[in-house]
Amino acid sequence: MKVLLASMRSRFILVIFTFILLMALSTLTALWFLDRNNNLKNLIVDQEKLAIHLLKVINIEHDFIHYESTNAKFFETSHSEYLKKHKIAIDSAHQLIDKMAVVISQSFYEPSAKTIISTHNQQVKKALSYYEQVFDTLVKLTIQKGFKDFGVEGQMRQQILFLEKNSTLNELNLLNKIRRNEKDFMLRKDTLYATQVLDDIAEFEVILKKNSAIKDSVKKANLSILKQYKEKFQLLVNIEQAISSKTQNGVYEKLKQQGDVLSNVLEQYAKAVNDFSNIQIARARISFLIIVGLTLLASLLGGYYFISRITKPLTVLSKDIVRITGDLLNDHEILKTEASTNDEIVQLSSAFELLIKEMQKQLVDIRTTTNELEAQNADLTVINEQIAQSEDKLKKLNTVKNKFLSIISHDLRSPLNSIMGFLDALERYANIFTPDETQQFSRDMQRSVKRILDLLENLLQWSLSHTGEIEYKPEVVNVADIFEENIQLYEKSAQDKKIMLIVEPSAKVVTMVEADRNMFNFIVRNLLSNAIKFSRADDRIMLNLLPENNTENEAHITVSDTGVGMTQEQISKLFQSNIQNISTLGTNKEKGTGLGLLLCKEFVERNGGKIWIESQINIGTTVHFTLKKA
């Protein structure tokens, strides 16, 4: 008996040992391949981090240009948090590039692949260094230019104050003209104003030399200061031209060009790494699968051999278990097992008989509990359905939130920055602006505020539509009334652009439709606004109700213009909600939100209609939509 027991234990131990050995081999192989793949993945992750750092560098550069160029404290202390952040971001990018170079040298790439990838790495490092040099040049020129009491601007300001104190009334008028033209040049960067300043300086010099009412010593001092002012102004003009984004050699343009170069080099670098990494990962995967396959095959063959030796005495017990289990489930009398061996199988048979008796006692309780669980499962199914519905709603809300943040961060920033620029200019140069210039600033700020209001209105309608907060309330509406309301609303805007708004005779006939009045108003209002936006002086905008296309069930409405028109490609993208914030500047540089037509489409379809557009370049655009007749 002991010999038999020892024999079965040794078989089990041998099977387990063999299985552990094979599993250890597979595990070590998997870890080795995993380590190789992780190194390659880490290189790709470092590339993504590098791209993020480079984006930070560009954003910090924009913030420095926007904020520090008009920050007197920066010119006073020569300290800037943006420059500090810029330096940290640049250093981090260089560190990542160096780290990636080490990873490449230690990778499993072929020598030719390593050479190609290392070359791309050096190109990125070189492009980043040149970008940093251009930015340093921008910082130096900005500091040299100065602001208020600092730099070249500060010196010119002191020189003008000196001349104002020692000049007669006629000379003061000319000095004021010089200052006004100087400020116009600083504001608009137009060399015509710079030429005018130099002409005014020459005129002032002639007047000063002829002025016999002042002492020679004062006259000599004024001429000296005037000469210094002229030199400083010419230096200021040179600095502005060196910085200006309007010239090909300007620092702003170089920064933009080098930023594009850096992006292209980084993109090529990422493509090279991804291509070679995919090749290496594919080879590693194939090798790993081959080793795993061989290991599994060996496990199956060895397992089959050993298990066949072990399971032979279990065959009889297996038949008895099937018989007893059937008797148990059918509530028959249970007979004893007929084990024919003298080893662990006998003990297992006895234990199984005891287990069956206990199972019989518990079977009734299990059936009762099962019925209770089935009832609870039905309740859980209902709860899961409610949770799924809530999850769908949360996903929709999250999509709306992301769209909100994207549009607000992109579209609100531009008009608000414009208003900030206008207000800053008014604060600094209010005393030298003419009434016409002040009026022009006012009109520009009004357009920016109207742009913000239009954006917020469309965002509100869009968000309410996508969250299901807009309730559809159909009623009987007269099409002519809707046209009249919106014609009155946009008559002033059309007059300002010298555009004719026309309601065709057929659209004045009483035609009743079944629609939500607010949605109908929104559709006509947005289509009229778009038509005005893309029409020129002396163009016409027509509201029409096409009688020949009307049916007993549908009213066919059109809003057409003789404006700039669109291409078929532009039309195909207008109603695609997956295209981010499509908006085109109007004929007077008016900006849109990119949401108006999407909302029009949703509202038309909500009212059971359909919408489509026909357009030709420089001929005009016609927007068609239908609504159900009442």
C-alpha positions as semicolon CSV with decimal commas, in nm:
position;residue;x (nm);y (nm);z (nm)
1;M;0,000;0,000;0,000
2;K;0,281;0,242;0,095
3;V;0,459;0,161;-0,228
4;L;0,147;0,253;-0,427
5;L;0,101;0,578;-0,236
6;A;0,465;0,672;-0,288
7;S;0,435;0,590;-0,657
8;M;0,136;0,825;-0,712
9;R;0,294;1,108;-0,509
10;S;0,617;1,082;-0,709
11;R;0,420;1,100;-1,033
12;F;0,238;1,412;-0,918
13;I;0,561;1,572;-0,798
14;L;0,733;1,496;-1,129
15;V;0,442;1,646;-1,327
16;I;0,437;1,959;-1,110
17;F;0,816;2,002;-1,131
18;T;0,812;1,967;-1,510
19;F;0,527;2,215;-1,540
20;I;0,704;2,468;-1,313
21;L;1,024;2,433;-1,517
22;L;0,842;2,501;-1,843
23;M;0,650;2,794;-1,692
24;A;0,973;2,945;-1,557
25;L;1,129;2,919;-1,902
26;S;0,826;3,088;-2,063
27;T;0,820;3,358;-1,794
28;L;1,190;3,443;-1,834
29;T;1,147;3,459;-2,211
30;A;0,844;3,685;-2,176
31;L;1,028;3,915;-1,932
32;W;1,324;3,942;-2,169
33;F;1,102;4,038;-2,463
34;L;0,898;4,268;-2,239
35;D;1,215;4,450;-2,134
36;R;1,312;4,503;-2,498
37;N;0,966;4,628;-2,589
38;N;0,955;4,856;-2,283
39;N;1,281;5,022;-2,389
40;L;1,135;5,092;-2,731
41;K;0,807;5,216;-2,582
42;N;0,996;5,441;-2,340
43;L;1,176;5,596;-2,636
44;I;0,840;5,671;-2,800
45;V;0,706;5,813;-2,471
46;D;1,015;6,036;-2,442
47;Q;0,946;6,162;-2,794
48;E;0,593;6,256;-2,692
49;K;0,728;6,432;-2,383
50;L;0,976;6,619;-2,604
51;A;0,691;6,737;-2,827
52;I;0,506;6,861;-2,517
53;H;0,815;7,050;-2,395
54;L;0,857;7,212;-2,737
55;L;0,493;7,322;-2,730
56;K;0,556;7,472;-2,386
57;V;0,860;7,658;-2,523
58;I;0,653;7,809;-2,805
59;N;0,364;7,901;-2,573
60;I;0,601;8,065;-2,324
61;E;0,760;8,262;-2,610
62;H;0,415;8,388;-2,713
63;D;0,334;8,482;-2,352
64;F;0,665;8,670;-2,320
65;I;0,595;8,868;-2,638
66;H;0,239;8,942;-2,531
67;Y;0,296;9,041;-2,167
68;E;0,657;9,143;-2,106
69;S;0,699;9,374;-2,408
70;T;0,468;9,623;-2,231
71;N;0,569;9,546;-1,871
72;A;0,775;9,833;-1,725
73;K;0,881;9,617;-1,430
74;F;1,053;9,374;-1,667
75;F;1,262;9,651;-1,825
76;E;1,343;9,789;-1,480
77;T;1,458;9,460;-1,322
78;S;1,547;9,258;-1,636
79;H;1,375;8,968;-1,457
80;S;1,092;8,768;-1,614
81;E;0,917;8,453;-1,496
82;Y;0,847;8,373;-1,862
83;L;1,221;8,376;-1,942
84;K;1,282;8,154;-1,640
85;K;1,012;7,908;-1,752
86;H;1,149;7,927;-2,108
87;K;1,496;7,832;-1,986
88;I;1,359;7,541;-1,779
89;A;1,156;7,411;-2,074
90;I;1,456;7,438;-2,311
91;D;1,684;7,258;-2,061
92;S;1,424;6,984;-2,013
93;A;1,399;6,938;-2,390
94;H;1,780;6,912;-2,422
95;Q;1,789;6,659;-2,138
96;L;1,524;6,447;-2,310
97;I;1,715;6,462;-2,639
98;D;2,036;6,350;-2,463
99;K;1,846;6,075;-2,279
100;M;1,697;5,951;-2,604
101;A;2,044;5,946;-2,763
102;V;2,164;5,714;-2,482
103;V;1,858;5,487;-2,525
104;I;1,920;5,468;-2,900
105;S;2,286;5,372;-2,846
106;Q;2,182;5,092;-2,607
107;S;1,885;4,970;-2,814
108;F;1,857;4,653;-3,021
109;Y;1,835;4,846;-3,348
110;E;2,049;4,739;-3,639
111;P;2,359;4,961;-3,695
112;S;2,205;5,126;-4,003
113;A;1,885;5,202;-3,812
114;K;2,083;5,345;-3,520
115;T;2,272;5,574;-3,757
116;I;1,950;5,705;-3,914
117;I;1,774;5,761;-3,581
118;S;2,083;5,922;-3,423
119;T;2,104;6,160;-3,720
120;H;1,741;6,264;-3,662
121;N;1,822;6,311;-3,292
122;Q;2,108;6,547;-3,374
123;Q;1,889;6,737;-3,622
124;V;1,628;6,797;-3,350
125;K;1,898;6,915;-3,109
126;K;2,047;7,149;-3,371
127;A;1,706;7,293;-3,468
128;L;1,620;7,350;-3,102
129;S;1,952;7,528;-3,040
130;Y;1,897;7,760;-3,338
131;Y;1,540;7,830;-3,223
132;E;1,682;7,924;-2,881
133;Q;1,935;8,161;-3,044
134;V;1,659;8,338;-3,240
135;F;1,451;8,376;-2,922
136;D;1,754;8,517;-2,735
137;T;1,793;8,771;-3,017
138;L;1,426;8,867;-2,974
139;V;1,476;8,918;-2,599
140;K;1,785;9,135;-2,654
141;L;1,609;9,349;-2,917
142;T;1,304;9,385;-2,690
143;I;1,523;9,502;-2,399
144;Q;1,714;9,739;-2,628
145;K;1,388;9,884;-2,759
146;G;1,260;9,940;-2,406
147;F;0,929;10,071;-2,281
148;K;0,819;10,399;-2,121
149;D;1,126;10,524;-1,925
150;F;1,358;10,240;-2,030
151;G;1,570;10,158;-2,336
152;V;1,555;10,354;-2,661
153;E;1,192;10,454;-2,598
154;G;1,285;10,594;-2,254
155;Q;1,575;10,795;-2,396
156;M;1,354;10,941;-2,670
157;R;1,094;11,032;-2,412
158;Q;1,352;11,226;-2,204
159;Q;1,481;11,403;-2,513
160;I;1,130;11,513;-2,618
161;L;1,058;11,641;-2,265
162;F;1,380;11,844;-2,279
163;L;1,282;11,996;-2,614
164;E;0,930;12,075;-2,489
165;K;1,072;12,272;-2,192
166;N;1,294;12,486;-2,416
167;S;1,065;12,551;-2,715
168;T;0,827;12,827;-2,820
169;L;0,456;12,776;-2,896
170;N;0,505;12,711;-3,270
171;E;0,782;12,464;-3,197
172;L;0,562;12,288;-2,939
173;N;0,292;12,232;-3,202
174;L;0,548;12,071;-3,431
175;L;0,684;11,863;-3,141
176;N;0,331;11,739;-3,071
177;K;0,302;11,640;-3,437
178;I;0,636;11,456;-3,416
179;R;0,518;11,271;-3,104
180;R;0,186;11,182;-3,265
181;N;0,353;11,040;-3,576
182;E;0,604;10,859;-3,352
183;K;0,319;10,697;-3,158
184;D;0,140;10,608;-3,483
185;F;0,455;10,433;-3,602
186;M;0,488;10,246;-3,271
187;L;0,124;10,140;-3,290
188;R;0,093;10,051;-3,660
189;K;0,458;9,969;-3,751
190;D;0,410;10,159;-4,079
191;T;0,726;10,311;-4,229
192;L;0,518;10,598;-4,374
193;Y;0,486;10,736;-4,022
194;A;0,860;10,691;-3,966
195;T;0,930;10,893;-4,282
196;Q;0,688;11,162;-4,161
197;V;0,869;11,179;-3,825
198;L;1,204;11,231;-3,998
199;D;1,053;11,500;-4,221
200;D;0,905;11,673;-3,916
201;I;1,243;11,659;-3,739
202;A;1,408;11,823;-4,040
203;E;1,137;12,092;-4,042
204;F;1,179;12,144;-3,667
205;E;1,555;12,180;-3,712
206;V;1,506;12,452;-3,976
207;I;1,256;12,640;-3,756
208;L;1,484;12,610;-3,455
209;K;1,784;12,751;-3,642
210;K;1,579;13,050;-3,764
211;N;1,429;13,122;-3,421
212;S;1,596;13,436;-3,285
213;A;1,378;13,450;-2,975
214;I;1,588;13,200;-2,781
215;K;1,945;13,218;-2,667
216;D;2,223;13,066;-2,876
217;S;2,323;12,838;-2,590
218;V;1,967;12,707;-2,560
219;K;1,941;12,677;-2,939
220;K;2,266;12,482;-2,951
221;A;2,150;12,248;-2,673
222;N;1,814;12,195;-2,848
223;L;1,986;12,113;-3,179
224;S;2,213;11,864;-3,002
225;I;1,919;11,693;-2,828
226;L;1,721;11,694;-3,154
227;K;2,009;11,521;-3,330
228;Q;2,024;11,260;-3,053
229;Y;1,647;11,211;-3,075
230;K;1,672;11,159;-3,451
231;E;1,948;10,899;-3,405
232;K;1,750;10,716;-3,136
233;F;1,436;10,718;-3,352
234;Q;1,626;10,573;-3,648
235;L;1,764;10,308;-3,412
236;L;1,409;10,238;-3,292
237;V;1,291;10,200;-3,653
238;N;1,575;9,956;-3,722
239;I;1,486;9,755;-3,409
240;E;1,117;9,742;-3,505
241;Q;1,207;9,625;-3,856
242;A;1,442;9,363;-3,713
243;I;1,163;9,233;-3,488
244;S;0,866;9,282;-3,723
245;S;0,674;8,979;-3,846
246;K;0,597;9,168;-4,170
247;T;0,951;9,122;-4,305
248;Q;1,106;8,794;-4,411
249;N;1,418;8,854;-4,202
250;G;1,226;8,974;-3,894
251;V;1,283;8,787;-3,569
252;Y;0,912;8,705;-3,539
253;E;0,915;8,550;-3,886
254;K;1,238;8,362;-3,811
255;L;1,083;8,227;-3,491
256;K;0,782;8,108;-3,686
257;Q;0,996;7,953;-3,961
258;Q;1,226;7,783;-3,713
259;G;0,926;7,658;-3,516
260;D;0,797;7,496;-3,837
261;V;1,143;7,348;-3,904
262;L;1,158;7,213;-3,549
263;S;0,811;7,057;-3,584
264;N;0,903;6,895;-3,918
265;V;1,233;6,758;-3,786
266;L;1,061;6,620;-3,475
267;E;0,788;6,464;-3,689
268;Q;1,047;6,291;-3,910
269;Y;1,232;6,178;-3,597
270;A;0,913;6,028;-3,450
271;K;0,830;5,855;-3,779
272;A;1,177;5,699;-3,803
273;V;1,163;5,572;-3,443
274;N;0,808;5,438;-3,487
275;D;0,895;5,262;-3,814
276;F;1,205;5,092;-3,676
277;S;1,037;5,021;-3,339
278;N;0,744;4,853;-3,513
279;I;0,986;4,633;-3,705
280;Q;1,173;4,536;-3,386
281;I;0,851;4,474;-3,192
282;A;0,713;4,259;-3,476
283;R;1,033;4,051;-3,483
284;A;1,031;4,017;-3,104
285;R;0,664;3,915;-3,108
286;I;0,725;3,646;-3,368
287;S;1,024;3,508;-3,173
288;F;0,827;3,514;-2,851
289;L;0,532;3,332;-3,009
290;I;0,763;3,064;-3,148
291;I;0,922;3,002;-2,805
292;V;0,584;3,005;-2,631
293;G;0,448;2,766;-2,893
294;L;0,736;2,523;-2,841
295;T;0,694;2,548;-2,464
296;L;0,321;2,479;-2,491
297;L;0,383;2,184;-2,722
298;A;0,635;2,035;-2,478
299;S;0,393;2,094;-2,192
300;L;0,112;1,922;-2,378
301;L;0,319;1,618;-2,473
302;G;0,471;1,582;-2,126
303;G;0,139;1,648;-1,957
304;Y;-0,038;1,393;-2,172
305;Y;0,219;1,126;-2,089
306;F;0,218;1,179;-1,712
307;I;-0,155;1,244;-1,678
308;S;-0,239;0,927;-1,870
309;R;-0,033;0,735;-1,613
310;I;-0,210;0,905;-1,323
311;T;-0,570;0,915;-1,446
312;K;-0,601;0,548;-1,530
313;P;-0,709;0,441;-1,179
314;L;-0,951;0,736;-1,169
315;T;-1,165;0,602;-1,453
316;V;-1,370;0,374;-1,232
317;L;-1,417;0,648;-0,974
318;S;-1,525;0,888;-1,249
319;K;-1,801;0,650;-1,363
320;D;-1,922;0,614;-1,006
321;I;-1,926;0,993;-0,963
322;V;-2,141;1,030;-1,275
323;R;-2,383;0,765;-1,149
324;I;-2,404;0,909;-0,800
325;T;-2,444;1,263;-0,927
326;G;-2,735;1,153;-1,145
327;D;-2,897;0,977;-0,852
328;L;-2,846;1,286;-0,637
329;L;-3,006;1,524;-0,886
330;N;-3,300;1,283;-0,940
331;D;-3,346;1,220;-0,569
332;H;-3,275;0,843;-0,608
333;E;-3,117;0,624;-0,344
334;I;-2,737;0,656;-0,354
335;L;-2,534;0,335;-0,376
336;K;-2,174;0,296;-0,264
337;T;-1,885;0,339;-0,509
338;E;-1,709;0,036;-0,648
339;A;-1,347;0,137;-0,629
340;S;-1,113;-0,143;-0,731
341;T;-0,780;-0,004;-0,614
342;N;-0,607;0,007;-0,277
343;D;-0,442;0,351;-0,294
344;E;-0,563;0,710;-0,247
345;I;-0,860;0,634;-0,473
346;V;-1,026;0,432;-0,192
347;Q;-0,988;0,722;0,048
348;L;-1,119;0,958;-0,218
349;S;-1,425;0,735;-0,275
350;S;-1,512;0,729;0,094
351;A;-1,472;1,103;0,123
352;F;-1,688;1,148;-0,187
353;E;-1,971;0,941;-0,033
354;L;-1,968;1,163;0,275
355;L;-1,965;1,470;0,052
356;I;-2,268;1,348;-0,146
357;K;-2,468;1,295;0,172
358;E;-2,390;1,650;0,283
359;M;-2,473;1,782;-0,063
360;Q;-2,815;1,616;-0,046
361;K;-2,891;1,805;0,272
362;Q;-2,784;2,136;0,123
363;L;-2,943;2,093;-0,219
364;V;-3,285;2,201;-0,097
365;D;-3,138;2,515;0,060
366;I;-2,946;2,588;-0,260
367;R;-3,259;2,565;-0,473
368;T;-3,442;2,804;-0,241
369;T;-3,149;3,046;-0,245
370;T;-3,131;3,020;-0,624
371;N;-3,492;3,133;-0,659
372;E;-3,419;3,432;-0,434
373;L;-3,105;3,519;-0,634
374;E;-3,300;3,504;-0,960
375;A;-3,544;3,762;-0,823
376;Q;-3,254;3,982;-0,708
377;N;-3,086;3,940;-1,047
378;A;-3,396;4,079;-1,220
379;D;-3,377;4,384;-0,994
380;L;-3,006;4,423;-1,069
381;T;-3,078;4,408;-1,442
382;V;-3,314;4,704;-1,409
383;I;-3,055;4,895;-1,202
384;N;-2,781;4,820;-1,459
385;E;-2,998;4,955;-1,738
386;Q;-3,052;5,276;-1,538
387;I;-2,676;5,303;-1,477
388;A;-2,606;5,255;-1,849
389;Q;-2,850;5,533;-1,935
390;S;-2,683;5,763;-1,678
391;E;-2,342;5,678;-1,822
392;D;-2,456;5,768;-2,175
393;K;-2,589;6,099;-2,048
394;L;-2,260;6,170;-1,865
395;K;-2,064;6,095;-2,184
396;K;-2,279;6,341;-2,379
397;L;-2,233;6,605;-2,108
398;N;-1,857;6,546;-2,110
399;T;-1,850;6,588;-2,491
400;V;-2,040;6,917;-2,459
401;K;-1,800;7,030;-2,187
402;N;-1,492;6,951;-2,400
403;K;-1,643;7,135;-2,700
404;F;-1,726;7,429;-2,469
405;L;-1,370;7,452;-2,335
406;S;-1,217;7,414;-2,683
407;I;-1,425;7,694;-2,838
408;I;-1,399;7,925;-2,537
409;S;-1,020;7,887;-2,515
410;H;-0,981;7,946;-2,890
411;D;-1,255;8,190;-2,996
412;L;-1,306;8,405;-2,684
413;R;-0,933;8,471;-2,648
414;S;-0,897;8,652;-2,982
415;P;-1,171;8,922;-2,936
416;L;-1,080;8,969;-2,570
417;N;-0,714;9,021;-2,664
418;S;-0,827;9,271;-2,929
419;I;-1,031;9,464;-2,671
420;M;-0,735;9,458;-2,430
421;G;-0,511;9,594;-2,705
422;F;-0,759;9,872;-2,791
423;L;-0,803;9,969;-2,425
424;D;-0,428;9,965;-2,364
425;A;-0,370;10,189;-2,667
426;L;-0,645;10,427;-2,552
427;E;-0,496;10,441;-2,204
428;R;-0,145;10,514;-2,330
429;Y;-0,218;10,746;-2,622
430;A;-0,566;10,890;-2,556
431;N;-0,433;11,246;-2,552
432;I;-0,292;11,224;-2,904
433;F;-0,568;11,031;-3,085
434;T;-0,790;11,227;-3,323
435;P;-1,172;11,194;-3,298
436;D;-1,175;10,980;-3,613
437;E;-0,918;10,745;-3,465
438;T;-1,112;10,724;-3,138
439;Q;-1,432;10,651;-3,332
440;Q;-1,253;10,378;-3,531
441;F;-1,130;10,219;-3,205
442;S;-1,488;10,230;-3,073
443;R;-1,622;10,055;-3,383
444;D;-1,350;9,788;-3,359
445;M;-1,431;9,723;-2,993
446;Q;-1,804;9,705;-3,076
447;R;-1,733;9,438;-3,337
448;S;-1,526;9,240;-3,085
449;V;-1,801;9,264;-2,821
450;K;-2,065;9,159;-3,079
451;R;-1,841;8,866;-3,175
452;I;-1,831;8,756;-2,808
453;L;-2,210;8,794;-2,768
454;D;-2,277;8,591;-3,087
455;L;-2,036;8,322;-2,968
456;L;-2,198;8,298;-2,624
457;E;-2,552;8,287;-2,777
458;N;-2,459;8,004;-3,016
459;L;-2,268;7,819;-2,743
460;L;-2,572;7,839;-2,514
461;Q;-2,808;7,711;-2,785
462;W;-2,561;7,436;-2,886
463;S;-2,504;7,315;-2,529
464;L;-2,876;7,317;-2,446
465;S;-2,947;7,122;-2,765
466;H;-2,683;6,856;-2,689
467;T;-2,785;6,812;-2,325
468;G;-3,155;6,785;-2,408
469;E;-3,243;7,104;-2,219
470;I;-3,421;7,267;-2,514
471;E;-3,783;7,158;-2,510
472;Y;-3,948;7,118;-2,849
473;K;-4,277;7,315;-2,842
474;P;-4,444;7,305;-3,183
475;E;-4,715;7,559;-3,267
476;V;-4,879;7,706;-3,575
477;V;-4,655;7,987;-3,709
478;N;-4,697;8,228;-4,002
479;V;-4,381;8,223;-4,217
480;A;-4,432;8,588;-4,319
481;D;-4,431;8,697;-3,952
482;I;-4,097;8,527;-3,889
483;F;-3,949;8,693;-4,198
484;E;-4,073;9,037;-4,087
485;E;-3,933;9,002;-3,733
486;N;-3,586;8,909;-3,856
487;I;-3,580;9,168;-4,137
488;Q;-3,634;9,437;-3,872
489;L;-3,363;9,282;-3,654
490;Y;-3,093;9,285;-3,927
491;E;-3,201;9,592;-4,127
492;K;-2,942;9,817;-3,957
493;S;-2,656;9,566;-4,008
494;A;-2,746;9,535;-4,377
495;Q;-2,762;9,914;-4,420
496;D;-2,417;9,952;-4,262
497;K;-2,277;9,726;-4,537
498;K;-2,503;9,881;-4,809
499;I;-2,682;9,549;-4,864
500;M;-3,049;9,520;-4,972
501;L;-3,281;9,290;-4,774
502;I;-3,574;9,175;-4,990
503;V;-3,878;8,965;-4,900
504;E;-4,008;8,816;-5,223
505;P;-4,383;8,860;-5,293
506;S;-4,450;8,487;-5,265
507;A;-4,305;8,494;-4,911
508;K;-4,562;8,758;-4,803
509;V;-4,856;8,525;-4,868
510;V;-4,998;8,377;-4,548
511;T;-4,839;8,033;-4,507
512;M;-4,878;7,849;-4,177
513;V;-4,628;7,586;-4,064
514;E;-4,613;7,363;-3,756
515;A;-4,281;7,440;-3,584
516;D;-4,117;7,555;-3,262
517;R;-4,129;7,935;-3,294
518;N;-3,797;7,994;-3,113
519;M;-3,615;7,736;-3,325
520;F;-3,771;7,878;-3,647
521;N;-3,659;8,229;-3,545
522;F;-3,308;8,101;-3,466
523;I;-3,279;7,932;-3,810
524;V;-3,384;8,245;-4,007
525;R;-3,175;8,472;-3,783
526;N;-2,854;8,269;-3,835
527;L;-2,908;8,233;-4,210
528;L;-2,965;8,610;-4,245
529;S;-2,657;8,682;-4,032
530;N;-2,442;8,452;-4,250
531;A;-2,579;8,608;-4,571
532;I;-2,491;8,959;-4,447
533;K;-2,152;8,839;-4,331
534;F;-2,054;8,705;-4,677
535;S;-2,217;8,979;-4,890
536;R;-2,053;9,293;-5,027
537;A;-2,177;9,646;-5,085
538;D;-2,471;9,661;-5,332
539;D;-2,536;9,286;-5,294
540;R;-2,890;9,158;-5,234
541;I;-3,034;8,912;-4,982
542;M;-3,374;8,755;-5,061
543;L;-3,616;8,567;-4,836
544;N;-3,846;8,348;-5,042
545;L;-4,115;8,083;-5,013
546;L;-4,100;7,879;-5,332
547;P;-4,460;7,810;-5,442
548;E;-4,363;7,573;-5,722
549;N;-4,180;7,343;-5,477
550;N;-4,437;7,362;-5,199
551;T;-4,649;7,053;-5,142
552;E;-4,955;6,989;-4,934
553;N;-4,732;6,875;-4,645
554;E;-4,417;7,088;-4,673
555;A;-4,322;7,455;-4,708
556;H;-3,998;7,517;-4,906
557;I;-3,815;7,826;-4,769
558;T;-3,495;7,984;-4,909
559;V;-3,249;8,250;-4,792
560;S;-3,030;8,355;-5,087
561;D;-2,765;8,619;-5,148
562;T;-2,545;8,750;-5,430
563;G;-2,231;8,742;-5,214
564;V;-1,893;8,574;-5,240
565;G;-2,026;8,217;-5,258
566;M;-1,853;7,886;-5,168
567;T;-1,684;7,590;-5,330
568;Q;-1,836;7,241;-5,320
569;E;-1,558;7,135;-5,082
570;Q;-1,653;7,411;-4,837
571;I;-2,021;7,318;-4,859
572;S;-1,943;6,950;-4,788
573;K;-1,777;7,043;-4,456
574;L;-2,042;7,282;-4,323
575;F;-2,267;7,026;-4,154
576;Q;-1,994;6,785;-4,034
577;S;-2,003;6,804;-3,654
578;N;-1,677;6,610;-3,624
579;I;-1,482;6,897;-3,789
580;Q;-1,357;7,130;-3,515
581;N;-1,508;7,481;-3,514
582;I;-1,520;7,565;-3,887
583;S;-1,552;7,943;-3,931
584;T;-1,461;8,172;-4,222
585;L;-1,398;8,547;-4,209
586;G;-1,671;8,762;-4,366
587;T;-1,625;9,031;-4,629
588;N;-1,551;9,287;-4,352
589;K;-1,333;9,040;-4,157
590;E;-1,633;8,939;-3,939
591;K;-1,569;8,624;-3,738
592;G;-1,817;8,346;-3,664
593;T;-1,841;8,065;-3,411
594;G;-1,866;7,767;-3,646
595;L;-2,180;7,648;-3,460
596;G;-2,461;7,842;-3,631
597;L;-2,519;7,613;-3,929
598;L;-2,484;7,299;-3,715
599;L;-2,760;7,432;-3,486
600;C;-2,972;7,527;-3,789
601;K;-2,945;7,169;-3,918
602;E;-3,036;7,023;-3,577
603;F;-3,334;7,259;-3,535
604;V;-3,464;7,198;-3,890
605;E;-3,446;6,822;-3,839
606;R;-3,602;6,857;-3,490
607;N;-3,899;7,021;-3,666
608;G;-3,926;6,739;-3,918
609;G;-3,760;6,919;-4,210
610;K;-3,437;6,904;-4,407
611;I;-3,174;7,162;-4,507
612;W;-2,927;7,190;-4,798
613;I;-2,708;7,454;-4,965
614;E;-2,638;7,559;-5,324
615;S;-2,356;7,804;-5,400
616;Q;-2,119;7,932;-5,669
617;I;-1,807;8,142;-5,620
618;N;-1,871;8,518;-5,678
619;I;-2,232;8,446;-5,778
620;G;-2,396;8,379;-5,444
621;T;-2,538;8,123;-5,203
622;T;-2,888;7,983;-5,147
623;V;-2,982;7,793;-4,831
624;H;-3,294;7,575;-4,866
625;F;-3,493;7,422;-4,580
626;T;-3,839;7,271;-4,541
627;L;-4,094;7,268;-4,259
628;K;-4,422;7,083;-4,212
629;K;-4,731;7,279;-4,307
630;A;-4,995;7,326;-4,040
